[in-house]
Amino acid sequence: MSQEKKTLCYLILGNFIYASLISLIGVFLLRLDVRFASGVFLSSIGASIVAVHMFFSLQKSIDMGEEGAMKRERTQALKRMLIMIMVVSVGLVLPAWFHPLGIVAGVFALKVSAYLQPFFIYKSQKVQQD
């Protein structure tokens, strides 16, 4: 598996680890209801979709010229932003199913998983050495 695909898998894994931990903290320690967990998972699924979209978008843009790639990535970034706006909108329109605080907490899943990348890469390299 290429390094880029491994990174994508680690990003998605990091999203769901973050969502699981935040959901457990919210539901059990902060005594929020299950809607909090569903909001976190809704927006972390959206973050995973954004990560997959970014992976394929960048793969196509790498083969283009500089000016064409810049134009393409502007529109692709707008699409990713619209995906997250749609996810947040769905969550806010359906407050009976999703807690707004959970949605906001889940939006940060992609950022947190990006910060976890060195940990995953270090662990995978250590496993390969052993």
N, C-alpha and C positions, 0 to 999 in steps of 0.2 A: 504494500500500500504506500502511495506517495506521501511525502511529508505534509502536503497541503490537505489531503484527505484525512490524515491523522489529526491535524489541527482542527479541522471541521468537526470530527467526531469528539474530540476533547472539548470543543466549545459547547456542543450539544449536551455532552455528559455534564459539563460544569453548570449549564443552565438548569438541568434537572436536579443536580445535587443542591444547588442554591435554592431552588423552589421547594425542595423537600425540607431543607433546614429551616427556611423562613416560615413555611407552613406549620411545621412542628412548633416553632417558637411562638407563632401567632395564636395557634389553636390551644396549645397546652399551657404555655407560660403566661401569655397575655389574656387568656380566656376569651379570645374572639371566636366567633362561630365558624362553621365549616365554609361559609361563603368566602371567608378570608382566604382559605386554602384554594378554593376554586378560582378566585381572582388571581392569585399568584400563579397558578398553573396555566390559566388562560393567557396571561401576558408572557409567561416564560415560553409557552408554545409559539406565541407570536415572535418572540425574540429568536427562537430556533429557526423559524421560517425565514426571518431576516438574515440569519447567518448563512443558511443554505443559499438564499438568493444572492447574497454577497459573494459566496464562493463561486457560483456559476457565472455571475456577472463579471467578476475579475478575471476568470479563466478566458472569457471571450475578449475582454478589453486588452489583455496582454498581447494578443496577436495583432492588434490594430496599430495604426500610427498614433503619434502623440495627440494630435488635434482631434482625431476621430474618437480616441479612447476617452479624452476629457469630456467631450460632448455626451458620449454614451454613458459615462459614469455619473454625470450630472442627472440625467433622466433616471438612471437606475437608483441613485440615492433618493430621489423624489419618490420613486415607487416604494422603496423600503420605509420611508417616512409615512407614506400613506397606509402601508400595512399596519404599522404600529398605531396610527391614528384610528384605523378601523377597529383594531383589537380593543383599544381603550374606549372607543365609542360604544362598542357592543357591551363591554363590561359596565359602563356607566348607564346605559339604557336599560339594562336588566339588573337592577339592584337587588331583586329578590334572589338572584342566583350568585352574584359576584359582589364582594365587598370592595368599595372604591380604594380603600387603603391597601388591600391585597393586590389590586391591579397595579397601583403605583409601585409597590414593593417588587412585583414581578417584572416590571419594565426594566429594572436594573440588572436582570439576570445575565444579559449578554455582556455588560460591563464587568460584572463580578467574575464571570467565567473567563473573560479575557485576562483578568489579573491572575487567575488560577493556572493559566497555561504553563508557566515555568515549572510549577509543581508537577503537573501531569507529564511534561516532557522529561523532567528529571527522574520521575518514578519509572517511566517506560524505558529510559536508557539504563537505569539501574537494573531493571528486570532482565533486559537483554544481555547485560554484562554477566549476570549470575548464571 
